[in-house]
Amino acid sequence: MEALEEKIAHLTRIVDDLSDELTRQGREIDVLNRRVAMLMQREAAREQDGSGGIVMGDEKPPHY
């Protein structure tokens, strides 16, 4: 009986640790999603303004 109680206590601690880690990762994913959305908006605005900064073919870069 004591061995089962120890095993249950151990498994309970592992589940709690995993739950905490899952919560932390969820928050990190939310932050990263917001950053990606911000970068996508910034790039869309840059493309709309015509200052995309991407050189295509034989087009000269803006510093020439």
Biopython code that builds the backbone (N, CA, C, O; Angstrom):
import numpy as np
from Bio.PDB.StructureBuilder import StructureBuilder

atoms = [
    (1, "MET", "N", (0.822, -1.193, 0.000)),
    (1, "MET", "CA", (0.000, 0.000, 0.000)),
    (1, "MET", "C", (0.876, 1.272, 0.000)),
    (1, "MET", "O", (0.579, 2.248, -0.689)),
    (2, "GLU", "N", (1.948, 1.229, 0.784)),
    (2, "GLU", "CA", (2.853, 2.378, 0.862)),
    (2, "GLU", "C", (3.530, 2.638, -0.487)),
    (2, "GLU", "O", (3.730, 3.789, -0.874)),
    (3, "ALA", "N", (3.874, 1.583, -1.185)),
    (3, "ALA", "CA", (4.503, 1.732, -2.511)),
    (3, "ALA", "C", (3.537, 2.394, -3.481)),
    (3, "ALA", "O", (3.953, 3.224, -4.289)),
    (4, "LEU", "N", (2.262, 2.047, -3.419)),
    (4, "LEU", "CA", (1.269, 2.676, -4.298)),
    (4, "LEU", "C", (1.090, 4.155, -3.966)),
    (4, "LEU", "O", (0.948, 4.980, -4.869)),
    (5, "GLU", "N", (1.097, 4.493, -2.684)),
    (5, "GLU", "CA", (0.969, 5.895, -2.278)),
    (5, "GLU", "C", (2.159, 6.716, -2.769)),
    (5, "GLU", "O", (2.000, 7.850, -3.220)),
    (6, "GLU", "N", (3.364, 6.124, -2.675)),
    (6, "GLU", "CA", (4.562, 6.815, -3.175)),
    (6, "GLU", "C", (4.466, 7.011, -4.687)),
    (6, "GLU", "O", (4.796, 8.079, -5.204)),
    (7, "LYS", "N", (4.019, 5.991, -5.379)),
    (7, "LYS", "CA", (3.894, 6.077, -6.838)),
    (7, "LYS", "C", (2.858, 7.144, -7.228)),
    (7, "LYS", "O", (3.080, 7.923, -8.155)),
    (8, "ILE", "N", (1.736, 7.167, -6.516)),
    (8, "ILE", "CA", (0.703, 8.178, -6.796)),
    (8, "ILE", "C", (1.239, 9.580, -6.527)),
    (8, "ILE", "O", (0.990, 10.496, -7.311)),
    (9, "ALA", "N", (1.970, 9.757, -5.429)),
    (9, "ALA", "CA", (2.552, 11.065, -5.117)),
    (9, "ALA", "C", (3.532, 11.481, -6.206)),
    (9, "ALA", "O", (3.549, 12.639, -6.624)),
    (10, "HIS", "N", (4.345, 10.537, -6.663)),
    (10, "HIS", "CA", (5.317, 10.827, -7.721)),
    (10, "HIS", "C", (4.600, 11.209, -9.018)),
    (10, "HIS", "O", (4.960, 12.193, -9.663)),
    (11, "LEU", "N", (3.595, 10.436, -9.393)),
    (11, "LEU", "CA", (2.854, 10.721, -10.623)),
    (11, "LEU", "C", (2.100, 12.040, -10.537)),
    (11, "LEU", "O", (2.003, 12.768, -11.526)),
    (12, "THR", "N", (1.565, 12.351, -9.360)),
    (12, "THR", "CA", (0.880, 13.627, -9.167)),
    (12, "THR", "C", (1.840, 14.787, -9.354)),
    (12, "THR", "O", (1.492, 15.794, -9.970)),
    (13, "ARG", "N", (3.058, 14.647, -8.818)),
    (13, "ARG", "CA", (4.062, 15.706, -8.981)),
    (13, "ARG", "C", (4.444, 15.864, -10.447)),
    (13, "ARG", "O", (4.597, 16.984, -10.934)),
    (14, "ILE", "N", (4.598, 14.753, -11.146)),
    (14, "ILE", "CA", (4.945, 14.815, -12.572)),
    (14, "ILE", "C", (3.829, 15.492, -13.368)),
    (14, "ILE", "O", (4.107, 16.316, -14.239)),
    (15, "VAL", "N", (2.583, 15.157, -13.083)),
    (15, "VAL", "CA", (1.455, 15.777, -13.791)),
    (15, "VAL", "C", (1.421, 17.276, -13.523)),
    (15, "VAL", "O", (1.178, 18.067, -14.435)),
    (16, "ASP", "N", (1.665, 17.673, -12.267)),
    (16, "ASP", "CA", (1.695, 19.101, -11.940)),
    (16, "ASP", "C", (2.827, 19.809, -12.673)),
    (16, "ASP", "O", (2.637, 20.906, -13.197)),
    (17, "ASP", "N", (4.009, 19.186, -12.712)),
    (17, "ASP", "CA", (5.145, 19.781, -13.427)),
    (17, "ASP", "C", (4.842, 19.921, -14.922)),
    (17, "ASP", "O", (5.144, 20.949, -15.529)),
    (18, "LEU", "N", (4.248, 18.886, -15.507)),
    (18, "LEU", "CA", (3.906, 18.950, -16.925)),
    (18, "LEU", "C", (2.845, 20.005, -17.206)),
    (18, "LEU", "O", (2.888, 20.684, -18.231)),
    (19, "SER", "N", (1.905, 20.135, -16.300)),
    (19, "SER", "CA", (0.871, 21.147, -16.460)),
    (19, "SER", "C", (1.474, 22.547, -16.421)),
    (19, "SER", "O", (1.108, 23.410, -17.220)),
    (20, "ASP", "N", (2.400, 22.769, -15.489)),
    (20, "ASP", "CA", (3.076, 24.066, -15.403)),
    (20, "ASP", "C", (3.863, 24.361, -16.672)),
    (20, "ASP", "O", (3.845, 25.484, -17.176)),
    (21, "GLU", "N", (4.555, 23.345, -17.187)),
    (21, "GLU", "CA", (5.340, 23.521, -18.407)),
    (21, "GLU", "C", (4.431, 23.799, -19.603)),
    (21, "GLU", "O", (4.751, 24.636, -20.447)),
    (22, "LEU", "N", (3.328, 23.116, -19.673)),
    (22, "LEU", "CA", (2.380, 23.337, -20.764)),
    (22, "LEU", "C", (1.815, 24.757, -20.712)),
    (22, "LEU", "O", (1.642, 25.398, -21.748)),
    (23, "THR", "N", (1.533, 25.235, -19.523)),
    (23, "THR", "CA", (1.046, 26.610, -19.359)),
    (23, "THR", "C", (2.107, 27.611, -19.807)),
    (23, "THR", "O", (1.795, 28.584, -20.494)),
    (24, "ARG", "N", (3.359, 27.374, -19.416)),
    (24, "ARG", "CA", (4.456, 28.269, -19.802)),
    (24, "ARG", "C", (4.620, 28.280, -21.317)),
    (24, "ARG", "O", (4.791, 29.342, -21.916)),
    (25, "GLN", "N", (4.569, 27.107, -21.935)),
    (25, "GLN", "CA", (4.715, 27.033, -23.382)),
    (25, "GLN", "C", (3.547, 27.696, -24.104)),
    (25, "GLN", "O", (3.736, 28.318, -25.149)),
    (26, "GLY", "N", (2.363, 27.569, -23.563)),
    (26, "GLY", "CA", (1.205, 28.236, -24.151)),
    (26, "GLY", "C", (1.374, 29.746, -24.159)),
    (26, "GLY", "O", (1.058, 30.412, -25.144)),
    (27, "ARG", "N", (1.876, 30.281, -23.047)),
    (27, "ARG", "CA", (2.125, 31.734, -22.974)),
    (27, "ARG", "C", (3.195, 32.150, -23.977)),
    (27, "ARG", "O", (3.070, 33.181, -24.639)),
    (28, "GLU", "N", (4.250, 31.340, -24.084)),
    (28, "GLU", "CA", (5.322, 31.651, -25.027)),
    (28, "GLU", "C", (4.809, 31.614, -26.462)),
    (28, "GLU", "O", (5.176, 32.468, -27.270)),
    (29, "ILE", "N", (3.976, 30.651, -26.787)),
    (29, "ILE", "CA", (3.388, 30.563, -28.129)),
    (29, "ILE", "C", (2.526, 31.790, -28.407)),
    (29, "ILE", "O", (2.554, 32.328, -29.514)),
    (30, "ASP", "N", (1.762, 32.238, -27.414)),
    (30, "ASP", "CA", (0.942, 33.438, -27.596)),
    (30, "ASP", "C", (1.809, 34.654, -27.904)),
    (30, "ASP", "O", (1.488, 35.443, -28.792)),
    (31, "VAL", "N", (2.914, 34.803, -27.163)),
    (31, "VAL", "CA", (3.826, 35.927, -27.399)),
    (31, "VAL", "C", (4.417, 35.839, -28.806)),
    (31, "VAL", "O", (4.469, 36.836, -29.525)),
    (32, "LEU", "N", (4.855, 34.659, -29.188)),
    (32, "LEU", "CA", (5.450, 34.488, -30.517)),
    (32, "LEU", "C", (4.429, 34.738, -31.622)),
    (32, "LEU", "O", (4.766, 35.326, -32.649)),
    (33, "ASN", "N", (3.192, 34.301, -31.427)),
    (33, "ASN", "CA", (2.145, 34.566, -32.420)),
    (33, "ASN", "C", (1.898, 36.061, -32.572)),
    (33, "ASN", "O", (1.716, 36.555, -33.684)),
    (34, "ARG", "N", (1.892, 36.781, -31.450)),
    (34, "ARG", "CA", (1.711, 38.245, -31.532)),
    (34, "ARG", "C", (2.875, 38.898, -32.260)),
    (34, "ARG", "O", (2.677, 39.827, -33.043)),
    (35, "ARG", "N", (4.093, 38.418, -32.006)),
    (35, "ARG", "CA", (5.262, 38.979, -32.694)),
    (35, "ARG", "C", (5.198, 38.717, -34.194)),
    (35, "ARG", "O", (5.493, 39.606, -34.992)),
    (36, "VAL", "N", (4.815, 37.505, -34.581)),
    (36, "VAL", "CA", (4.703, 37.176, -36.003)),
    (36, "VAL", "C", (3.632, 38.046, -36.653)),
    (36, "VAL", "O", (3.833, 38.553, -37.757)),
    (37, "ALA", "N", (2.498, 38.224, -35.980)),
    (37, "ALA", "CA", (1.434, 39.069, -36.530)),
    (37, "ALA", "C", (1.925, 40.502, -36.703)),
    (37, "ALA", "O", (1.625, 41.145, -37.709)),
    (38, "MET", "N", (2.678, 41.003, -35.726)),
    (38, "MET", "CA", (3.217, 42.360, -35.813)),
    (38, "MET", "C", (4.187, 42.472, -36.986)),
    (38, "MET", "O", (4.151, 43.454, -37.728)),
    (39, "LEU", "N", (5.051, 41.474, -37.156)),
    (39, "LEU", "CA", (5.995, 41.493, -38.269)),
    (39, "LEU", "C", (5.287, 41.392, -39.611)),
    (39, "LEU", "O", (5.698, 42.032, -40.580)),
    (40, "MET", "N", (4.232, 40.598, -39.675)),
    (40, "MET", "CA", (3.462, 40.486, -40.916)),
    (40, "MET", "C", (2.803, 41.820, -41.260)),
    (40, "MET", "O", (2.792, 42.234, -42.419)),
    (41, "GLN", "N", (2.256, 42.489, -40.249)),
    (41, "GLN", "CA", (1.645, 43.803, -40.485)),
    (41, "GLN", "C", (2.698, 44.802, -40.934)),
    (41, "GLN", "O", (2.469, 45.592, -41.850)),
    (42, "ARG", "N", (3.853, 44.761, -40.282)),
    (42, "ARG", "CA", (4.930, 45.689, -40.635)),
    (42, "ARG", "C", (5.397, 45.449, -42.064)),
    (42, "ARG", "O", (5.629, 46.401, -42.810)),
    (43, "GLU", "N", (5.534, 44.193, -42.446)),
    (43, "GLU", "CA", (5.971, 43.877, -43.805)),
    (43, "GLU", "C", (4.902, 44.260, -44.824)),
    (43, "GLU", "O", (5.233, 44.742, -45.907)),
    (44, "ALA", "N", (3.631, 44.056, -44.500)),
    (44, "ALA", "CA", (2.555, 44.452, -45.408)),
    (44, "ALA", "C", (2.561, 45.958, -45.613)),
    (44, "ALA", "O", (2.371, 46.432, -46.733)),
    (45, "ALA", "N", (2.777, 46.715, -44.544)),
    (45, "ALA", "CA", (2.848, 48.178, -44.659)),
    (45, "ALA", "C", (4.056, 48.584, -45.493)),
    (45, "ALA", "O", (3.978, 49.518, -46.292)),
    (46, "ARG", "N", (5.165, 47.888, -45.309)),
    (46, "ARG", "CA", (6.382, 48.199, -46.068)),
    (46, "ARG", "C", (6.164, 47.916, -47.556)),
    (46, "ARG", "O", (6.602, 48.691, -48.406)),
    (47, "GLU", "N", (5.494, 46.814, -47.869)),
    (47, "GLU", "CA", (5.210, 46.497, -49.271)),
    (47, "GLU", "C", (4.248, 47.504, -49.880)),
    (47, "GLU", "O", (4.385, 47.877, -51.045)),
    (48, "GLN", "N", (3.281, 47.940, -49.094)),
    (48, "GLN", "CA", (2.306, 48.911, -49.580)),
    (48, "GLN", "C", (2.976, 50.253, -49.861)),
    (48, "GLN", "O", (2.600, 50.951, -50.802)),
    (49, "ASP", "N", (3.964, 50.614, -49.050)),
    (49, "ASP", "CA", (4.687, 51.873, -49.244)),
    (49, "ASP", "C", (5.712, 51.779, -50.373)),
    (49, "ASP", "O", (6.253, 52.794, -50.810)),
    (50, "GLY", "N", (5.976, 50.561, -50.842)),
    (50, "GLY", "CA", (6.950, 50.401, -51.905)),
    (50, "GLY", "C", (8.377, 50.381, -51.408)),
    (50, "GLY", "O", (9.306, 50.491, -52.208)),
    (51, "SER", "N", (8.576, 50.246, -50.122)),
    (51, "SER", "CA", (9.932, 50.209, -49.568)),
    (51, "SER", "C", (10.232, 48.824, -49.005)),
    (51, "SER", "O", (10.743, 48.690, -47.893)),
    (52, "GLY", "N", (9.907, 47.799, -49.783)),
    (52, "GLY", "CA", (10.070, 46.427, -49.343)),
    (52, "GLY", "C", (11.505, 46.025, -49.069)),
    (52, "GLY", "O", (11.750, 45.154, -48.235)),
    (53, "GLY", "N", (12.458, 46.639, -49.750)),
    (53, "GLY", "CA", (13.856, 46.335, -49.519)),
    (53, "GLY", "C", (14.334, 45.063, -50.197)),
    (53, "GLY", "O", (15.462, 44.632, -49.954)),
    (54, "ILE", "N", (13.519, 44.455, -51.033)),
    (54, "ILE", "CA", (13.932, 43.245, -51.734)),
    (54, "ILE", "C", (14.335, 43.628, -53.151)),
    (54, "ILE", "O", (13.560, 44.242, -53.885)),
    (55, "VAL", "N", (15.561, 43.257, -53.528)),
    (55, "VAL", "CA", (16.071, 43.575, -54.858)),
    (55, "VAL", "C", (15.712, 42.431, -55.790)),
    (55, "VAL", "O", (16.043, 41.278, -55.517)),
    (56, "MET", "N", (15.043, 42.741, -56.878)),
    (56, "MET", "CA", (14.626, 41.731, -57.842)),
    (56, "MET", "C", (15.463, 41.866, -59.113)),
    (56, "MET", "O", (15.595, 42.955, -59.672)),
    (57, "GLY", "N", (16.019, 40.752, -59.554)),
    (57, "GLY", "CA", (16.746, 40.716, -60.821)),
    (57, "GLY", "C", (17.904, 41.682, -60.878)),
    (57, "GLY", "O", (18.760, 41.685, -59.993)),
    (58, "ASP", "N", (17.940, 42.512, -61.923)),
    (58, "ASP", "CA", (19.045, 43.453, -62.102)),
    (58, "ASP", "C", (18.715, 44.833, -61.545)),
    (58, "ASP", "O", (19.401, 45.802, -61.870)),
    (59, "GLU", "N", (17.708, 44.941, -60.736)),
    (59, "GLU", "CA", (17.323, 46.202, -60.114)),
    (59, "GLU", "C", (18.425, 46.631, -59.117)),
    (59, "GLU", "O", (18.918, 45.818, -58.335)),
    (60, "LYS", "N", (18.790, 47.899, -59.162)),
    (60, "LYS", "CA", (19.832, 48.397, -58.277)),
    (60, "LYS", "C", (19.259, 48.643, -56.874)),
    (60, "LYS", "O", (18.138, 49.134, -56.734)),
    (61, "PRO", "N", (20.023, 48.306, -55.854)),
    (61, "PRO", "CA", (19.573, 48.570, -54.486)),
    (61, "PRO", "C", (19.404, 50.079, -54.263)),
    (61, "PRO", "O", (19.982, 50.872, -55.007)),
    (62, "PRO", "N", (18.627, 50.489, -53.258)),
    (62, "PRO", "CA", (18.324, 51.894, -53.067)),
    (62, "PRO", "C", (19.533, 52.774, -52.735)),
    (62, "PRO", "O", (19.461, 53.990, -52.911)),
    (63, "HIS", "N", (20.621, 52.205, -52.268)),
    (63, "HIS", "CA", (21.774, 53.043, -51.907)),
    (63, "HIS", "C", (22.623, 53.426, -53.108)),
    (63, "HIS", "O", (23.615, 54.132, -52.930)),
    (64, "TYR", "N", (22.285, 52.993, -54.340)),
    (64, "TYR", "CA", (23.037, 53.371, -55.538)),
    (64, "TYR", "C", (22.543, 54.644, -56.107)),
    (64, "TYR", "O", (23.065, 55.111, -57.120)),
]
sb = StructureBuilder()
sb.init_structure("model")
sb.init_model(0)
sb.init_chain("A")
sb.init_seg("    ")
for serial, (resi, resn, name, xyz) in enumerate(atoms, 1):
    if name == "N":
        sb.init_residue(resn, " ", resi, " ")
    sb.init_atom(name, np.array(xyz, "f"), 0.0, 1.0, " ", f" {name:<3s}", serial, name[0])
structure = sb.get_structure()
